[in-house]
Amino acid sequence: MTDLLYSEIEEELRASVRALLADRCPPESVLARCETGEPYDRGLWRTLARDLGAASLAVPEKAGGAGASLREVAVVLEELGRAAAPTPYLGSTVLATTALLALEDADGGEAADLLASLAAGERTAAPAVPLSAVPGTGAFPSAVRADSAGTLSGTVTSVADAVAADVLLVPAEGRDGPGLYAVETSAAALSVVPRTSLDLTRPLADVTFGGTAARRLAGAERAPAALERALLTGAGLLASEQLGIAEWCLTATVGHLTERRQFGRQLGSFQALKHRLADLWLEVVGARAAARYAADTLATGDPDAPVAVAVAASHCGELAVRAAEECVQLHGGIGMTWEHPAHLYLKRAKADQIALGTPDRHRAALAALVDLPAPVG
């Protein structure tokens, strides 16, 4: 039977990441960054990715990584969600790294070299797909064309973490079918234009290729599978980030209701509020089990992974939003202000809810996976 409890190593990793984020990423620091043109804290990212080795966790030792697993990556994502940390961890360490791992040296070492640089924290990457791309559709999500010379043309909208990336992994359709290409963000004829994002801690950008030079990493035989693996892994591990969001919201709300007094009593002593928090706590416990199981199946290559991901993504996506809404409402007037960080978590939760598939899309996928017929009429 799968052991979903956190191992001693996972708990030590959590403690290290939490201590770093408490020191370098307090809520007031995140709020201040949201009002600047530099939402990402590059110094924090270097410490997290390179010094703590969080970028190398899922990469085998022979490929320059730490040789851990996606379970450890999920622990890091929990803490990043708990801090609403502005880092490109999802795009670079989860999506891009997973795609490169799936290529297995598809192009004479090109993918391996890029993978090693990501694992070392020397560079960052992001897949040039919309954040709303859904795994399991069987489609190759590409609005980009590749010509016979390997130059790319087209526009991809709402790409997460592109503004912080050194390299973009670009799915493109060519004369020989779909392929996966690497493009330096410093390349000529490439435009990365930030767009207004609901989640200020994970900015989106529209990426336009205007005859941009690219390096082909994989062709039709490997590119679709690599991208599908990356999207499935991203959707499954995003549930851990959503779990972290919900935990912070629950903890912050309990703390506020314990301290705040009204009518001569602690607000938390009112039975109606107790019931709301008890219900939320039960949902968080269930979400933890779902997120942990999804991470474990992805880490072990379990064939049940698509089912586990669909369950975790559909449940945790809605829970994070509900927890954030309760946090804002139960904090009263202060919860509605810009000065209080509650809005950061609500925006992150709402953005995550549509990232890599909405809960409804994942429920529909789950129904097909378990052969559950749709309701008649």
C-alpha positions in Angstrom: 0.0 0.0 0.0 1.3 3.5 -0.9 2.7 5.4 2.0 1.4 9.0 1.7 3.0 10.2 4.9 5.8 12.6 4.6 9.2 11.0 5.0 11.9 12.4 7.3 13.8 13.8 4.3 10.6 15.5 3.0 10.0 17.1 6.3 13.6 18.4 6.4 13.2 19.7 2.9 10.0 21.5 4.0 11.7 23.0 7.0 14.5 24.4 4.8 12.2 25.9 2.2 9.8 27.3 4.8 12.7 29.0 6.7 14.0 30.5 3.5 10.6 31.8 2.4 9.9 33.2 5.9 13.2 35.1 5.8 13.2 36.2 2.1 9.5 36.1 1.1 7.3 37.6 3.8 3.8 38.8 2.7 4.9 42.5 2.8 7.8 41.8 0.5 5.5 40.0 -2.0 3.0 42.9 -1.9 5.8 45.4 -2.5 7.1 43.5 -5.5 3.6 43.3 -7.0 3.7 47.1 -7.5 7.0 47.0 -9.4 8.0 45.9 -12.9 10.0 43.0 -11.3 7.5 40.6 -9.8 10.0 37.8 -9.6 12.6 37.9 -6.9 15.7 36.6 -8.8 17.8 36.5 -5.7 15.3 34.3 -3.9 15.1 32.1 -7.0 18.9 31.7 -7.1 18.9 30.6 -3.5 16.0 28.3 -3.8 17.1 26.7 -7.1 20.9 26.6 -6.8 21.8 26.8 -3.1 19.0 24.6 -1.8 19.0 22.5 -4.9 15.2 22.7 -5.3 15.5 22.8 -9.1 17.4 19.5 -9.3 15.1 17.3 -7.1 13.4 15.3 -9.9 16.5 15.1 -12.1 18.6 11.8 -11.8 22.1 12.1 -10.5 23.6 10.9 -13.8 21.9 13.9 -15.5 23.3 16.4 -13.0 20.4 16.4 -10.5 19.8 15.4 -6.9 18.2 12.1 -7.8 15.1 12.6 -5.5 11.6 12.4 -6.9 8.4 14.4 -7.7 7.2 13.8 -4.2 9.9 16.2 -3.0 9.0 18.6 -5.8 5.5 18.5 -4.5 6.7 19.4 -1.0 8.5 22.5 -2.4 5.3 23.5 -4.2 3.3 23.3 -1.0 5.6 25.8 0.6 5.6 28.1 -2.4 1.8 28.1 -2.4 1.8 28.8 1.3 4.0 31.8 0.7 2.5 32.9 -2.6 6.1 33.1 -3.7 6.9 34.8 -7.0 9.2 32.3 -8.5 9.2 30.4 -11.9 9.3 27.0 -10.2 6.2 25.7 -12.0 7.3 26.7 -15.5 11.0 25.8 -15.2 11.4 23.0 -12.6 8.1 21.3 -13.2 6.9 21.8 -16.8 10.2 22.4 -18.7 12.3 19.9 -16.7 9.7 17.2 -17.0 9.5 17.7 -20.8 13.3 17.5 -21.1 13.4 14.4 -18.9 10.9 12.7 -21.2 13.1 13.4 -24.3 16.0 11.2 -23.0 18.7 12.8 -25.1 16.5 13.0 -28.2 18.9 15.3 -30.1 22.4 14.2 -29.4 22.8 15.7 -26.0 21.1 19.1 -26.6 18.2 18.3 -24.3 20.6 16.8 -21.7 22.8 19.9 -21.7 19.8 22.2 -21.1 18.4 19.9 -18.5 21.7 20.0 -16.6 21.7 23.8 -16.6 18.2 23.9 -15.3 19.0 21.4 -12.5 22.0 23.5 -11.5 19.9 26.6 -11.2 22.0 28.3 -13.8 19.2 28.9 -16.3 15.4 28.9 -16.3 13.0 27.7 -19.0 9.3 27.7 -19.7 7.2 25.8 -22.2 5.6 28.1 -24.8 2.0 26.9 -24.2 -0.9 28.8 -22.7 -1.2 28.3 -19.0 -4.7 27.0 -19.7 -3.4 24.0 -21.7 -5.1 20.8 -20.7 -3.4 17.4 -20.4 -5.1 14.3 -21.8 -6.8 15.9 -24.8 -4.6 14.1 -27.4 -4.0 17.5 -29.2 -0.6 19.1 -29.7 -1.2 22.6 -28.4 0.7 24.7 -30.9 0.0 27.9 -32.7 3.6 28.0 -34.0 4.9 26.8 -37.4 8.4 25.7 -38.1 9.8 26.0 -41.6 12.4 23.7 -43.3 15.2 25.9 -41.9 14.0 25.5 -38.4 12.8 29.1 -37.9 9.5 29.6 -36.0 6.5 31.9 -36.7 3.4 32.4 -34.7 2.1 33.7 -31.4 1.3 31.9 -28.1 -0.8 33.8 -25.6 -0.8 33.6 -21.8 2.5 31.8 -21.3 3.4 31.5 -17.6 6.9 32.3 -16.4 8.1 33.4 -19.9 9.2 36.8 -18.6 11.7 35.1 -16.3 12.9 32.4 -18.7 16.3 32.2 -20.4 15.0 29.5 -22.8 11.6 28.7 -24.2 10.5 25.1 -25.1 8.3 25.6 -28.1 5.9 23.0 -29.6 5.6 23.7 -33.3 4.1 22.1 -36.3 6.5 21.6 -39.2 6.6 19.9 -42.6 7.5 16.6 -40.8 4.8 16.9 -38.2 5.0 18.2 -34.6 8.3 19.0 -32.9 9.7 20.5 -29.8 12.2 23.4 -30.2 14.4 25.4 -27.9 14.6 29.2 -28.3 16.8 31.6 -26.4 14.7 34.5 -25.1 17.5 36.8 -26.2 17.0 35.7 -29.8 16.3 38.1 -32.6 12.7 38.2 -34.0 11.3 37.1 -30.6 8.9 39.2 -28.6 7.8 38.5 -25.0 5.1 41.0 -24.0 3.8 40.9 -20.4 0.0 41.1 -20.2 -2.2 42.0 -17.3 -2.6 39.0 -15.1 -5.0 38.3 -12.3 -2.2 36.6 -10.3 0.4 39.2 -9.9 2.9 36.7 -8.5 2.8 34.5 -11.6 2.8 37.0 -14.6 1.7 35.9 -18.0 3.1 37.0 -21.4 2.3 36.8 -25.1 5.2 35.3 -27.0 5.5 36.1 -30.7 8.0 34.3 -33.1 8.7 36.2 -36.3 11.0 33.9 -38.1 13.0 33.1 -34.9 15.9 30.8 -35.0 15.4 27.6 -33.0 17.1 24.4 -32.1 15.1 21.2 -32.7 15.0 19.0 -29.6 12.6 16.3 -30.7 10.4 15.4 -33.6 7.0 13.7 -34.1 8.1 10.5 -32.4 8.8 12.1 -29.1 7.6 15.7 -28.8 3.9 15.0 -28.3 4.6 12.5 -25.5 7.1 14.7 -23.8 4.7 17.7 -23.8 1.8 15.5 -22.6 4.0 14.2 -19.8 4.9 17.7 -18.8 1.3 18.9 -18.8 0.1 15.9 -16.8 2.8 16.3 -14.2 2.2 20.1 -14.0 -1.5 19.5 -13.4 -0.9 16.9 -10.7 1.8 18.9 -8.8 -0.2 22.1 -9.1 -2.6 20.5 -6.6 0.2 20.6 -4.0 0.6 24.3 -4.6 -3.2 24.7 -4.2 -3.0 22.7 -1.0 -0.4 25.1 0.4 -2.6 28.1 -0.5 -5.6 26.5 1.3 -3.4 25.7 4.4 -2.2 29.3 4.7 -5.7 30.6 4.3 -7.1 28.3 7.0 -4.2 29.0 9.4 -4.4 32.8 8.9 -8.2 32.7 9.4 -8.0 30.7 12.6 -5.4 33.0 14.0 -7.4 36.1 13.2 -10.6 34.7 14.7 -8.7 33.7 17.8 -7.3 37.2 18.3 -10.3 39.3 17.2 -12.9 40.1 19.8 -16.5 41.3 19.2 -19.5 41.5 21.6 -17.0 40.8 24.4 -16.0 37.4 23.0 -13.5 35.9 20.6 -14.9 35.7 17.1 -13.7 32.1 16.9 -16.0 31.2 19.8 -19.1 31.6 17.8 -20.5 28.3 16.8 -21.4 29.2 13.2 -17.8 30.2 12.5 -16.5 27.1 14.2 -18.6 25.0 11.8 -17.3 26.8 8.8 -13.7 26.3 9.8 -14.2 22.7 10.8 -15.7 22.0 7.3 -12.8 23.7 5.7 -10.3 21.8 7.8 -11.9 18.5 6.7 -11.6 19.5 3.1 -7.9 20.4 3.5 -7.3 17.0 5.0 -8.9 15.4 2.0 -7.0 17.6 -0.4 -3.8 16.6 1.2 -4.5 12.9 0.5 -5.5 13.6 -3.1 -2.4 15.8 -3.8 0.0 13.4 -2.1 -1.4 10.4 -4.0 -1.1 12.3 -7.3 2.5 13.2 -6.6 3.3 9.6 -5.6 1.8 8.1 -8.7 3.7 10.6 -10.9 6.9 9.9 -9.0 6.7 6.1 -9.4 5.3 6.0 -12.9 2.1 4.3 -11.6 -0.4 3.7 -14.5 -3.1 5.1 -12.2 -1.4 8.6 -12.5 -4.0 10.1 -14.9 -6.8 9.1 -12.5 -5.0 10.5 -9.5 -4.1 13.7 -11.3 -7.8 14.2 -12.3 -9.0 13.7 -8.8 -6.4 16.0 -7.2 -6.7 18.7 -9.8 -10.5 18.8 -9.6 -10.7 18.8 -5.8 -7.7 21.0 -4.9 -8.6 23.6 -7.5 -12.0 24.3 -6.0 -10.8 24.0 -2.4 -8.0 26.6 -2.8 -10.6 29.1 -4.0 -13.1 28.3 -1.3 -10.4 28.6 1.4 -9.2 32.0 0.0 -12.8 33.3 -0.2 -13.4 32.3 3.4 -10.1 33.9 4.4 -11.1 37.2 2.9 -14.6 37.2 4.2 -13.8 36.1 7.8 -11.1 38.7 8.1 -13.8 41.3 7.7 -12.9 44.8 6.4 -9.1 44.3 6.7 -9.4 41.2 4.4 -10.7 43.4 1.6 -7.7 45.8 1.7 -4.6 45.8 -0.5 -2.4 45.9 2.6 -3.6 42.5 3.8 -2.1 39.5 1.8 -5.4 37.6 1.6 -6.0 39.0 -1.9 -2.7 37.5 -3.1 -3.9 34.0 -2.2 -7.4 34.5 -3.7 -5.9 35.7 -7.0 -3.3 32.9 -7.0 -6.1 30.4 -6.2 -8.4 31.7 -9.0 -5.6 31.7 -11.5 -4.5 28.2 -10.5 -8.1 27.0 -10.9 -8.0 27.6 -14.6 -4.3 26.6 -15.1 -3.6 23.3 -16.8 -7.3 22.4 -16.9 -10.3 23.6 -14.9 -11.9 21.3 -12.3 -14.8 20.7 -14.7 -12.3 19.6 -17.4 -10.6 17.2 -15.0 -13.9 15.8 -13.8 -14.8 15.1 -17.4 -11.5 13.4 -18.0 -11.9 11.4 -14.8 -15.4 10.2 -15.9 -13.9 8.9 -19.1 -10.9 7.3 -17.3 -13.1 5.3 -14.9 -15.8 4.6 -17.6 -18.4 6.6 -15.8 -21.3 7.5 -18.2 -22.5 11.0 -18.6 -26.0 11.8 -17.2 -28.8 11.3 -19.7 -30.7 14.3 -20.8 
